[in-house]
Amino acid sequence: MYQWKQLAAAGPRTAVLYRAFTFHSHRPEGNMEKNLQLVRNIVPPLTEKKHKGQDGKIGIIGGCTEYTGAPYFAAIASLKVGADLSHVFCTKDAASVIKSYSPNVIVHPVLDSSSGVDEVEKWFPALHTMVIGPGLGRDEKVLENTKVIMRKCQQRGIPIVIDADGLWVIVQEPTVIQGYSKAILTPNVVEFARLYKAVLKDPLDECDHQGNLLQLTQALGNLTIVQKGQKDLISDGTTVLICSQQGSGRRCGGQGDLLSGSLGVLAHWAFTAGTEKTDGLNPTLVAAFGACVLTRQCNYQAFQKHQRSMTTSDMIAEISTAFNKLFES
């Protein structure tokens, strides 16, 4: 009680964002195999009875003149993992470039237009999950459109994965996503520190990574956060999962886009499978763990072949064998 009064005294906005600690469970590294099995449980079987789109229709919000690779990596990763369709909603100047990378990706040049929100929203009935942020950039009109799209996704109950400059939107206005249980944020070290400072107004405790994660997750209303790092920490404010799958020392740009794109598919599968298949665990946690372990396995396999010259394109090429090794063998 004392803690809440002290926090509330900091002002009305702070009182809205802060949450006191609650009891949480922790699945240690020894549970890697158990967590892997939960991911296997949500992977849908491939049968001839299915129709196009049933295994995932993923939307990617991102892509501008400077950053065309990121939304492509997220989109192609979602398809390689097993989504049937992937749509990229980008700025007009980025569209032709992204289209040139692959005919497998559907590209909509609408994100910077005055009718951009309406153009994206009309596709909502055809999408299962939205990945927001890869290659988004910092253009004010694009960021404002993105903020509105985030709110409209919540109104429709669409799971959201937020990465890169999508996280910048949250830093500017944390309440835009607060309390949405189907949101998964995927910050790296720098992005996590920025989010923590924006929400909690305090410096990070460098010695307590899990405590920092729990504090931020609970302050944002128990959505799910993937704290990427030497080991990936995943929490919904109640449970903490640790992904320690071996990767490599190579940190080329684009790996986070592979993670967010694959997470978009796995989130759809996890919510479709339900808590019975996830052993009562929050579907967002199972999906996030699956995306983390898959990204690390792709990193490991690509590094074995290419060493220092490894790029994210090399990791994308490893998705098929990595997925099979982890989830289907």
N, C-alpha and C positions, 0 to 999 in steps of 0.2 A: 504493500500500500504506500509506504514512504517513497519507494522508487517512482511510482506513478505520479504522486503529487509533485515530486521534484521535477520530473520531466514535463508535466503539464504546465508548470510555472514558467517554462521557457517561452510560452506563447501558444496561441490557438492552432497555428499550422503545425507546430512541432507536436502538440498533443495528439493531433490526428495521425501523424506518421509514426510516433513511437508506440511500441508494444512491449510489455514486460515479458521476460523469458518464461517459457512454458517447458514442461518436461519433454525431453526428446529421447528417442532411441537412436542407437548408433550401430550400423552394420560394418564391422571392421573389415580389413583387407582380406582376412581369412574367409569371408563370405563371397569372394569374387565369383566362385563357381555357382553358388546359390543364386546370385544376382544374374549371372549369365543365363541360368535356366529360366528365370522369369522373363528375360528378353526372348528366349526361344519360344516360350509359351505364347507370346503375342504375335509372332510371325505367322501371317496367314498362309495356308497351304496353297500351292498352285494347282488349280483344277480346271478342267475344260468347261465347267459350268459357270464360270465367272464372265462378267462383261467388262468392257473397257471403262476404266475409271474407278472400279470397285476397290482396288487396292491402294488408291491414293491419288487425289488431285490437289497439287500443292501450288500455292501462290507465293511468289517472291516479290517483296516490295523493295526495290533498290536498283541502282544502276544510273550513273550520270556520265557526263563527258569524260571526267577524269578516271572513273572507276567502272569499267565494264566487265572485268574478269570476275569480280566477286559474285555478282548475281548469277553469272554463268556457272561458276563452280558450285554454288548452292543448288541451282536448278538441275545440273547434270548429275550431281551427287544424289539428289532425291530420286532421279530416274534410275540410276545404277543400283540404288538400294532396293528399289522395287515399286516406286510410284508409277502409275500409268501415264499421268500427264503432269507437266510442270509449266506454269505460267509466270513470266517475268513482267512486272509492271514497272517501267523505267521512264526516264525522261526522253524527250523526242530525239535529242542528239545521240543518245546511247543506243537506241533501238537497232539501227542498221548494223552497228558493230557487233552487238550481242547476237543478232540473227546470223551473222556470218560465221560465228563459232560453231554452230550446230543447227541442223534442221529439226532436231528433236525437241527444241525448246520453243514454246509459244511466247511471242514477245508483243507487249502492248505499250506503245509510246505515249503514255498519258499522265505520268506522275507530276509533271510540271505545268500541266494545263489548268485553266480556271475551272474546268469540269472534271478534273482528275479524280476527285473523290467519288463522284457519281459513276465515272467510267469503271473504277475498280469495284464499287459496290454492286454493280449489276452482275458481276461475276461471282458474287458471294455464294449463290445457290449451287454453283458448279465447283466449289472448293471445299476441301476438308480441313486444311490447315494453312495458316499464313506465316511465312518467315519474313520478318521485317528488319531491314538494316543493311544487308550486304551491298556495298558500293553506293549507299544512299547519298553521301555527301552532306554538305551543310547549307545548301541553298534554302533561304527562309521560306519560300513558297512551298518547296518540296517537303520541308520539315513540318510545316503547318498542315499540309494535306495528309502527311503520315500520321500526325497526332489525331486527326479526325478519323482516319481509317482504323487506328487502334481502338478508338471508342466504339466505332460501328461494329468491329469484329466482336467486341465484348457483348454488345447488344444481341448479336446473332449466336453467341456461345461458341464461336470459332476458336480453337486452340491457336495460340500465338507463340512463336519463337522470336525473341528479340536479340539482335546482335549488332556489333559495330555502331554505326551512327544512329541506329534505332535506339541504342542505349543512351545516346546523347539527348534524344527527345525526353527520356525518362529523367535524366539529370536536370533538365530545365524545368520539368513539371512532374515530380514523382507521383502525384495523385492521379495522373492519367492512366496508370496501370494498377494502382494500389488495390489489393483485395481480389484481383481476378485470378481465381485458382487454376485456370487453364493457360496461364502465361508462364513461359520459361525464358529466363534471361541467361545469356551465356557470356559474361564479361571475362576478359583476360585480366592480368594483374593491375594494369593501369586503369582500365575501365571499372574494375571493382572498387578501387580506392576512390575514384571519382564519384561513383554512386554512393558509397558509404559516407563520404563527406557531405554530399548533397542532402542525404536523407537524415543522417544521425548527427551531423554537425560536430563530430568528434574525430580525432585522428585514429587510425587503425592501431590495434594492438598487434605488433609485429610477431608476438610469441603465441598468439591464439587464433589461428586461421579459422578453425571451426567455430569458435565463439563469435568472431567477426561475421561469419556467414550466417549463423543463426540470428544474430542481432538484426542484420540487414533484411533477411528474409521475413522475419516476424514484423519488423517495422513496415514492410511493404504489404502486409496483410496475408502472409503465408502463401505467396506464389512460390514458384520453384526457381532457384538460382543454381547455375553451374559455374563454379569458381574454377576457371581453367588455370593450370599451373603444373609444377613438377608432378603432383598428383592432382587429379580432378576431384574437387569436393562438390557434392550435389546435395541440396537440402530444400525441403518445403517448410522449414521452420519447426518441424516435429522430428523428422528422421534425417540422418546424415549418411549418405553413401560415399564410399571412397573408391575411385577408379585408379588402380595402380598398374594397369596393363603396361607392359614394356613398349616404349616407342623408340625414339632416338634423340640425339642431341641436335638434330637439324630442325630449325624453326623458320622455314620459308613462309612467305606470305600466302594466304589463301586457305590454310588448314582450318581456320575457324569457320570458313564458308562451307567446307566439306562437312564439318560437324553440324552446323545449323541446318543445312539442306537435308542431311540424313535424319536429323532430329525431327524435322517437319513430318517425314514419313512415319517414323517410329511413334510419334505422338498420336497420329491418326490410328495406327494399329493398336496402340495401348488403350486408347479410349474405346475403340470398337470391341476389343477383347473383354474389357471390364475387369473389375477388381477380383473376380474369381480366378482369372488367369494370372493376375499379378500377386496372388496370395495376400490380398487385402492392402497391398502397398499402393500408394498414390501412383496412378498411371504415368504421371509426368516424371516421376523418379525413375521408373523402369525405362521409359523412353530415353531419358537423358543419359542414364548409365549405358544403354545400348549404343547411343551415338558416340559417347566418349571412348568406349572400349573399341569400337569399330575404327574411329579416327586414329587411335594409337596403333592399332594393328596395321592399318594402311601405311602409317608413317614408318613403322618397323620394317615392313616388307619392302617398301620402296627404297628405304635407306640401304638395305642389304644389297640392292642392285646398283644404286647410283651414288651412294655415299654423299660427298659434299655437293655434288651437282644435282641432287634430288630437288624436284619442284612439286608443287601441288598437283600438276597434271600427272606426274608419275604416281602420286598417291591415288588419284581418281582411277587410274588404270588397275589398281590393286583391290578396288572395292569388291569385285566379284569373288575373288579367291579368299579375301579376308572375311567377308560375310559368311561364306560357306564354312570356313574353318571355325569360326566362332559360334555360329547359330544353326548350322544345318548338317554338320558332319557327325 
